[in-house]
Structures are given as structure tokens and as C-alpha cells.
Amino acid sequence: MQRRNFLAKATVGAAAAAALAACGKKEESKAPAPTSSPAAPAVQGGLPEIKWRLTSSFPKSLDTIYGGAEVLANRVRALTGGKFDIRVFPGGEIVPGLQALDAVQQGTVECCHTCSYYYVGKDKTFGFGTAMPFGMNARQMNAWVYYGGGDKLLNEFYSNYNVLHFAGGNTGVQMGGWWRKEVKTLAELKGIKMRIAGLGGTVFAELGVVPQQIAGGDIYPALEKGTIDAAEWVGPYDDEKLGFYKVAKNYYYPGWWEPGPMINFFVNKAEWAKLPKEYQEAFQAAAYEANVTMMAEYDDKNPRALSKLLQNGVKLQAFSNEIMDAAYKASQQLYSDESAKNPAFKKIFTEWDKYRKTQNAWFSLAEARMDNVLQSHK
């Protein structure tokens, strides 16, 4: 029944996507011209040739999330006539995927493409740059970072680690992962070993789950061997590519810990300061493009990928209200406890939370009503 409902709604979703694409033309007018344009590069002669290395936290097989770094590198190359060359390396080639930030901080590479919440072990404040449990969706995150003061707050914090932050993509609200067995109650969560990143793992731990931090390319073998009982990654397109459905058939939703995870470019501050102004502008324009196009690509590819998964016997499962309510309560307690002992966390959380509430109030009107109406018709 879920498969039939999804496939029936896919037709409506396609029409909505076309309408959204038409509405997005104003945004596109601000983006750099396509690389196929015969126009001369924006940067004129006389500027230096500079070569950077970018280490990604993601495997090259994932053309969407890994591809965001290639979008950046290709656009920078095009805008500078090839003089500013950023070479992209997949996770594990220079440093392990979960050490990308450290490599930039220490000057091993000039920049990276990663998720800030991979580093909440250093400071839980890192969570704000990517996603917080029951936080903001992709559009709201963009609004907060670009116009709501988020970029300034984040970069003030990141300066302690010798890096600058640039928004570098988003996946949209994620799925709730692949589970070997069904989990309907809080009691059934006890003792489950789950691959999960960010503060979602901290919240799940309060519910009895044993969180595991594992890089994307290492998740499948851990799930296959039974080292873990469940794993979350992104959504249908990436998850289908990584083959999780072959070893776990229960596909849960929603990923309440990642309602709109922003992917991050981190740049070494000293290396950034060395760049000519023209190259800095090219980098920022390219980051904007990577940020916008990644979300669009996921929205385009996820529906078709989900259809394929359902045809392979995957069972869609919604987290029960009992689990959702307990997770929400635990997340709010986490925010309160961390704010009480971590000034950096409290500073960002105070502004982030106010912005989130304002955005949710706005989205609860026309957006929510329109979504409910459209999704009620098959």
C-alpha cells in the first residue's frame, strides 16, 4: 500500500517540482554563468596561478554529496581561467573522512568539504553548522546562514579552529535509516548499535541506543557483518547506491535529527588571506552554486530512487509517536543542559532557537497548508 501511495503521489510531486523550478528563476539569475558559455573568464591576466587541495569526507561514488566539491572546483577553475585550481580528493585518500576539518585546521590541505556535526566530539557547538535534532529545514538553514546572522555566529566559533565556513550543499530532511528489525516502542530501542552522526546520536543514547560514528564508505560492511544493527546516511538516492537495502529492509522516516543538514566548505584562514580578492569572490560564487544545486539534485533523484528501493522489497516504516515524542523531549533537555555549561553553545543556540521558532511560525501558514492539501490528493 505504501508503495502504491508513493508512486501515485510521485505524479503530483513532479508537477510541484516543475512549478518550484519556475519560481526559482530569480535565484538562478544571481548564479555565475554556465561553464559552457563562450564568454571570457571573469578574472583577467596578471593574477597568480594557485593550486589548492580539497579533502572530502565522502566517497567518490556518491555523485551528489561528493559532487558538491567538484561543482565548486570546476566553477572556480572556469571563473579564473584555470589559474585557481582546486583538486578534490575523496575521503580516505589524504586523510580519513572524519578528519577533514583537522586537516584544514593544521594546514595539511587548504580546504575541505564535510559536515560540521562530525566534530561534536570536540564541542557540541559544531552541530549548528550542519543540523540539530528537530532543527531547521534546508530553506530555513539557508535563510539563517545567509540573512539571519548564522554565518557570522558560526565563523566566530570556527575561528577558534583556524577555519572559515561556507555553505556547501544540503540534502533536505533525511530518512531515518536502515534497521535490521522493526522498532515500534522505546523498549525496542534498548541496546541497538546504530551508525549515526551529530547530536542525533547523543539524543538516541538517552533512549537506549548505542551510537557509532562511522564514515560513509565504511557503513555497509559494518551493517553487513552485524557490527551495527542500524545505520542512517542520507536518503533514497545515496542509500540505494551504497546498497544498505541488501542487508536491512526496514527503512524508517523521518530523520528527525537531520531536518535540513547543510554541508560545509571549511577553508584554512591563513590560506584564505593569501588569495587575491578576485579568487575569494570566485570561491564564494562557486560555493553558492554548490549549495543550491546539491539540494535540487537530491530533490530530482530521490523519488526515482525510492521507487527502485520499494521494488526491491524495502519496507517503509514511520517512527512511532512514542519514539518521536521521547526524542523531541530528550533533544530539548540536551539543549538546556549544554547551554548551561557551554558559553559558545549558548551564544549560538539562543539566536538559532529564536530564528527557528520564527521560521516555523511562518512555515506553519501557507507552506504547511499548501503541502497538506497537495498531499491529500492522489
Buried (B, 14 or more C-beta within 10 A) or exposed (E): EEBEEBBEBEEEBEEBBEEEEEEEEEEEEEBBEEEEEEEEBBBEEEBEEBEBBBBBBBBBEBBBBBBBBBBBBBBBBBBBBEBBBBEBBBBBEBBBBBBBBBBBBEEBBBBBBBBBBBBBEEBBBBBBBBBBBBBBBBBBBBBBBEEBBBBEBBBEBBEEBBBBBBBBBBBBBBBBBBBBEEBEEBEBBEEBBBBBBBBBBBBBBBBBBBBBEBBBBBBBEBBBEEBBBBBBBBBBBBBBBBEBBEBBBBBBBBBBBBBBBBBBBBBBBEBBEEBBEBBBBBBEBBBBBBBBBBBBBBBBBBBEBBBEBBEEEBBBBEBBEEBBEBBBEBBBEBBEEBBEEBEBBBBBBEBBBEBBEBBBEEBEEEEEEEEEEEEEEE
